[in-house]
Amino acid sequence: MDVLKEIVDYGIIGLLLILSVWAVAVAVERWQFYRRIDLAQYPNQQLFEIALTKRLVIIGTVAANAPYIGLLGTVLGIMLTFHTMGTSKTIAVSSIMVGLSLALKATAVGLLVAIPCVVMNNALRRRVTELITLYKVHHQHGS
């Protein structure tokens, strides 16, 4: 059962931290790309939209799945707590509470990853909408 504890502590939470770093890296890259974009470089709106939305799905996927990954860690932690209770043949309330509270940390980390990813995804998608509008205006006037 120590392996299960290691999986929760290092596997689940580690995975969530890696996913958060990846999502932030994509967000930073996208913001930099949007800042230096040249509307005239794209011959049509479809190619422009493809360039704008490239890799945004990564942030959205992390945002959507981080809570579930955290919940998986919590379920594994709860299973570990109940298994330890059952095999030790003692019911120590303090050890149960400590085990359960530690199990919940994975859910908390999942939410801490998901919420900023949702915000980043929304902000980036808003910027995409603005840039598409600018593209349309730019190409209607033949500039």
Wavefront OBJ file of the C-alpha trace (Angstrom):
o trace
v 0.000 0.000 0.000
v 2.991 2.283 0.291
v 3.187 2.084 -3.500
v -0.335 3.505 -3.711
v 0.650 6.385 -1.422
v 3.653 7.104 -3.651
v 1.424 7.017 -6.739
v -0.900 9.599 -5.167
v 1.860 11.816 -3.829
v 4.292 11.722 -6.718
v 2.341 10.268 -9.637
v -0.972 12.113 -9.540
v 0.263 15.398 -8.101
v 3.412 15.257 -10.226
v 1.316 14.704 -13.344
v -0.882 17.659 -12.429
v 2.149 19.897 -11.936
v 3.635 18.820 -15.272
v 0.319 19.505 -17.003
v 0.103 22.950 -15.403
v 3.623 23.867 -16.545
v 2.779 22.647 -20.053
v -0.438 24.686 -20.151
v 1.329 27.846 -18.938
v 4.104 27.356 -21.515
v 1.514 27.066 -24.296
v -0.328 30.148 -23.004
v 2.867 32.222 -22.929
v 3.809 31.068 -26.439
v 0.338 31.918 -27.744
v 0.341 35.413 -26.149
v 3.734 36.127 -27.712
v 2.493 34.870 -31.062
v -0.615 37.066 -30.874
v 1.460 40.145 -30.017
v 3.587 39.902 -33.154
v 1.026 38.589 -35.653
v 0.901 40.151 -39.125
v -2.633 40.118 -40.532
v -1.393 40.545 -44.098
v 0.625 37.336 -43.855
v -2.510 35.168 -44.094
v -4.225 34.871 -47.487
v -7.539 33.672 -46.058
v -9.444 33.583 -42.792
v -9.326 29.808 -42.439
v -5.508 29.696 -42.428
v -5.495 32.620 -40.027
v -7.856 30.835 -37.612
v -5.786 27.656 -37.784
v -2.669 29.622 -36.855
v -4.466 31.434 -34.026
v -5.969 28.347 -32.403
v -2.903 26.130 -32.706
v -2.244 24.319 -29.396
v -5.145 26.001 -27.546
v -6.723 22.569 -27.206
v -3.896 21.652 -24.816
v -4.953 24.310 -22.319
v -8.613 23.382 -22.648
v -7.864 19.693 -22.194
v -5.805 20.314 -19.070
v -8.559 22.562 -17.711
v -11.202 19.930 -18.356
v -9.287 16.930 -17.020
v -7.211 18.209 -14.079
v -10.131 17.937 -11.629
v -10.706 14.327 -12.672
v -7.033 13.468 -12.299
v -7.102 15.053 -8.834
v -10.264 13.146 -7.997
v -8.569 9.909 -9.037
v -5.776 10.709 -6.585
v -8.320 11.355 -3.854
v -10.140 8.091 -4.520
v -6.828 6.210 -4.410
v -5.946 7.968 -1.150
v -9.308 7.085 0.398
v -8.885 3.491 -0.716
v -5.465 3.475 0.932
v -6.909 4.877 4.167
v -9.674 2.276 4.335
v -7.314 -0.533 3.424
v -4.906 0.532 6.173
v -7.809 0.672 8.647
v -8.943 -2.788 7.648
v -5.554 -4.425 7.809
v -4.465 -2.772 11.057
v -7.658 -3.951 12.806
v -7.791 -0.711 14.767
v -10.005 2.268 14.308
v -8.003 5.302 15.295
v -10.064 8.347 14.449
v -7.016 10.594 14.207
v -5.280 8.349 11.645
v -8.498 8.103 9.624
v -8.890 11.883 9.576
v -5.247 12.436 8.645
v -5.494 9.836 5.871
v -8.676 11.325 4.458
v -7.438 14.903 4.642
v -4.238 13.949 2.854
v -6.282 12.128 0.224
v -8.174 15.320 -0.531
v -4.983 17.172 -1.435
v -5.033 15.601 -4.896
v -8.478 17.056 -5.591
v -7.299 20.441 -4.333
v -4.255 20.357 -6.619
v -6.478 19.318 -9.538
v -8.683 22.347 -8.954
v -5.666 24.619 -8.519
v -4.475 23.498 -11.942
v -7.885 23.597 -13.645
v -9.067 27.043 -12.583
v -6.121 29.043 -13.994
v -6.248 26.921 -17.155
v -9.911 27.818 -17.656
v -9.052 31.500 -17.203
v -6.083 31.292 -19.605
v -8.136 29.398 -22.180
v -10.979 31.930 -22.013
v -8.607 34.895 -22.268
v -6.747 33.403 -25.222
v -9.949 32.476 -27.030
v -11.230 36.015 -26.470
v -8.033 37.342 -28.059
v -8.528 34.957 -30.996
v -12.020 36.397 -31.528
v -10.623 39.944 -31.451
v -7.881 39.092 -33.946
v -10.364 37.426 -36.313
v -12.521 40.560 -36.186
v -9.456 42.695 -36.948
v -8.597 40.360 -39.815
v -12.080 40.720 -41.300
v -11.975 44.518 -41.017
v -8.464 44.633 -42.453
v -9.376 42.508 -45.467
v -12.739 44.227 -46.126
v -10.964 47.525 -46.619
v -8.254 45.949 -48.747
v -5.477 47.308 -46.533
l 1 2 3 4 5 6 7 8 9 10 11 12 13 14 15 16 17 18 19 20 21 22 23 24 25 26 27 28 29 30 31 32 33 34 35 36 37 38 39 40 41 42 43 44 45 46 47 48 49 50 51 52 53 54 55 56 57 58 59 60 61 62 63 64 65 66 67 68 69 70 71 72 73 74 75 76 77 78 79 80 81 82 83 84 85 86 87 88 89 90 91 92 93 94 95 96 97 98 99 100 101 102 103 104 105 106 107 108 109 110 111 112 113 114 115 116 117 118 119 120 121 122 123 124 125 126 127 128 129 130 131 132 133 134 135 136 137 138 139 140 141 142 143
